[in-house]
Amino acid sequence: MPVTDAFSAGITTMVSGLGTDASTRSLVDMLAKARGLTNEGLSTYCYTGSYEFPVKTISGSVRDDLILIDKFIGVGEVAIADKRGSQITPHELARLASDAKVGGLLAGKAGVVFLHVGDEPAMLSVVEQACSDYDVTAHQFYPTHINRHRELLESSASFAHQGAVLDLTTSTTPELLAAGEIAAAEALGELLELGVDENFISFSTDCNASLPDFDKNGRLRGLKVGQAQSLLESVQEALANQIPPQKVFKASSTNAASHLELLHKGRVAVGADADLVLMNPDDYSITYVIANGKMVVETGKLLKFGEFQGS
């Protein structure tokens, strides 16, 4: 992904993880790309682990990866409720969460488990059972794709009440929406109406991840790619839907930073990073973006390009 994709969407910090394919793509490749984007002005962090279980690591241990590798702040995205996942059990998930927690405690990091939630009827049952049967809590988990369909969205509210932050995916396609996916802006409004605390909802782009379109028999009909611009579009849609700006900006910035314990991100305060996005109040278009104190977008025009991009 070129750094301009992020800056033009008002994104100054990204957290990456391996998706479905941890065979032809590796944690080393991802870590190298993250360091390259950092050199170009973007703040980057990563999840160790993988979609599959047992999860992939660099050191051989989730705990050691979190302690020894600065950019790793948690583990994921681990698939649940998905035919393509490894059908992880509650006990295995609890063990993984415990390893991530200890690694996080020793390294001063969040140590959360980022969960890919598929479209199978099990929904959040495996993680709910892990929290019920073992000494792990909902706050240790970070489930994404919660807006995959309405039943998942509505049932997840109780998990948020237990302390989990629910993540809504902003990248989508007309085919996915027609199949029952809920646009992130609309899902934000619905979760708030369901009584979910505004501090326990976040947006993420699924940028550069695959957006598969399956038929009712599970056959792949097509494949598209998540876009960074979808975050800005979802923020604009939520604001146009009259959701209070404070709640929208918490979902698109503050809540993820807080849950991932990136305390110098997602807020304007002394000692925090100078990451700022200024928007036109008439149409919510981006006018200025400042990343780590440096102007990268000025009056809507990109100023910062990647090492191999022309200006």
GIHUZI-V717567 format. One record per residue. N is the residue number from 1. RES is the residue in one letter. PSI is psi in whole degrees, 0 to 359 (* if undefined). D_CENTER is the distance of its C-alpha to the mean C-alpha in whole Angstrom. Layout:
[[N/RES/PSI/D_CENTER] [N/RES/PSI/D_CENTER]]
//
This chain:
[[1/M/127/16] [2/P/145/18] [3/V/334/17] [4/T/331/19] [5/D/319/16] [6/A/308/14] [7/F/321/17] [8/S/340/18] [9/A/4/15] [10/G/20/15] [11/I/125/13] [12/T/349/14] [13/T/135/11] [14/M/146/9] [15/V/125/7] [16/S/155/8] [17/G/159/9] [18/L/142/12] [19/G/218/12] [20/T/324/15] [21/D/102/17] [22/A/18/18] [23/S/310/21] [24/T/351/22] [25/R/142/19] [26/S/164/19] [27/L/326/17] [28/V/315/20] [29/D/315/19] [30/M/317/15] [31/L/320/17] [32/A/318/19] [33/K/319/17] [34/A/318/15] [35/R/324/19] [36/G/317/20] [37/L/325/17] [38/T/319/18] [39/N/337/22] [40/E/5/21] [41/G/357/20] [42/L/137/16] [43/S/130/15] [44/T/146/12] [45/Y/166/11] [46/C/160/11] [47/Y/135/10] [48/T/176/14] [49/G/195/15] [50/S/172/14] [51/Y/321/14] [52/E/162/18] [53/F/136/19] [54/P/144/21] [55/V/152/18] [56/K/146/19] [57/T/171/19] [58/I/316/21] [59/S/347/24] [60/G/357/24] [61/S/132/23] [62/V/315/19] [63/R/313/21] [64/D/322/23] [65/D/316/20] [66/L/325/18] [67/I/319/21] [68/L/340/23] [69/I/115/20] [70/D/321/19] [71/K/343/15] [72/F/122/14] [73/I/355/13] [74/G/192/12] [75/V/139/12] [76/G/186/10] [77/E/124/9] [78/V/128/12] [79/A/133/14] [80/I/158/16] [81/A/43/18] [82/D/133/18] [83/K/332/21] [84/R/354/19] [85/G/183/18] [86/S/9/21] [87/Q/51/21] [88/I/142/21] [89/T/163/23] [90/P/321/22] [91/H/316/24] [92/E/320/22] [93/L/320/19] [94/A/319/21] [95/R/318/22] [96/L/317/19] [97/A/323/17] [98/S/319/21] [99/D/316/21] [100/A/321/17] [101/K/314/19] [102/V/317/22] [103/G/319/20] [104/G/318/18] [105/L/317/21] [106/L/334/23] [107/A/357/21] [108/G/39/20] [109/K/171/16] [110/A/317/14] [111/G/34/14] [112/V/163/12] [113/V/111/11] [114/F/121/8] [115/L/126/10] [116/H/119/10] [117/V/116/12] [118/G/194/15] [119/D/17/17] [120/E/156/20] [121/P/339/22] [122/A/333/21] [123/M/241/18] [124/L/13/17] [125/S/322/21] [126/V/323/20] [127/V/325/18] [128/E/320/20] [129/Q/324/23] [130/A/319/22] [131/C/329/21] [132/S/321/25] [133/D/342/27] [134/Y/170/25] [135/D/59/25] [136/V/157/21] [137/T/161/19] [138/A/328/17] [139/H/341/15] [140/Q/349/15] [141/F/153/12] [142/Y/84/8] [143/P/134/9] [144/T/169/7] [145/H/30/9] [146/I/339/11] [147/N/21/13] [148/R/321/14] [149/H/164/18] [150/R/323/19] [151/E/318/21] [152/L/317/17] [153/L/312/16] [154/E/321/20] [155/S/337/20] [156/S/344/16] [157/A/321/18] [158/S/328/20] [159/F/324/17] [160/A/323/16] [161/H/338/20] [162/Q/352/20] [163/G/1/17] [164/A/144/14] [165/V/128/11] [166/L/128/10] [167/D/131/7] [168/L/133/8] [169/T/125/8] [170/T/330/10] [171/S/132/11] [172/T/182/14] [173/T/161/18] [174/P/325/21] [175/E/318/22] [176/L/320/19] [177/L/320/19] [178/A/332/23] [179/A/358/22] [180/G/354/21] [181/E/149/17] [182/I/130/17] [183/A/143/15] [184/A/319/13] [185/A/317/15] [186/E/319/18] [187/A/323/15] [188/L/312/15] [189/G/319/19] [190/E/320/19] [191/L/321/17] [192/L/321/19] [193/E/331/22] [194/L/359/22] [195/G/11/22] [196/V/132/18] [197/D/137/18] [198/E/342/17] [199/N/358/15] [200/F/30/13] [201/I/136/11] [202/S/161/8] [203/F/145/7] [204/S/157/4] [205/T/334/7] [206/D/33/7] [207/C/132/9] [208/N/2/12] [209/A/160/11] [210/S/143/14] [211/L/87/15] [212/P/147/18] [213/D/109/20] [214/F/148/23] [215/D/181/26] [216/K/345/27] [217/N/6/28] [218/G/12/25] [219/R/138/26] [220/L/123/24] [221/R/333/25] [222/G/169/23] [223/L/129/20] [224/K/178/18] [225/V/137/15] [226/G/146/12] [227/Q/140/13] [228/A/324/12] [229/Q/340/14] [230/S/332/13] [231/L/311/11] [232/L/316/14] [233/E/322/16] [234/S/321/14] [235/V/314/15] [236/Q/320/18] [237/E/317/19] [238/A/319/18] [239/L/320/20] [240/A/333/23] [241/N/9/23] [242/Q/22/24] [243/I/131/21] [244/P/133/22] [245/P/321/20] [246/Q/320/20] [247/K/324/17] [248/V/315/16] [249/F/331/15] [250/K/316/14] [251/A/326/11] [252/S/356/10] [253/S/291/11] [254/T/316/13] [255/N/318/11] [256/A/316/8] [257/A/319/10] [258/S/314/13] [259/H/326/11] [260/L/6/10] [261/E/37/14] [262/L/76/14] [263/L/346/17] [264/H/6/18] [265/K/160/15] [266/G/13/14] [267/R/158/18] [268/V/110/21] [269/A/158/23] [270/V/129/26] [271/G/346/24] [272/A/160/21] [273/D/145/20] [274/A/74/21] [275/D/112/18] [276/L/141/19] [277/V/125/19] [278/L/133/22] [279/M/151/23] [280/N/123/26] [281/P/345/26] [282/D/316/28] [283/D/6/26] [284/Y/24/22] [285/S/157/23] [286/I/131/22] [287/T/319/25] [288/Y/142/24] [289/V/127/21] [290/I/124/21] [291/A/119/19] [292/N/41/21] [293/G/1/24] [294/K/133/24] [295/M/122/25] [296/V/340/23] [297/V/129/23] [298/E/125/27] [299/T/44/28] [300/G/1/26] [301/K/131/27] [302/L/132/25] [303/L/336/26] [304/K/128/24] [305/F/162/24] [306/G/169/23] [307/E/329/26] [308/F/22/27] [309/Q/145/26] [310/G/155/29] [311/S/*/29]]
//
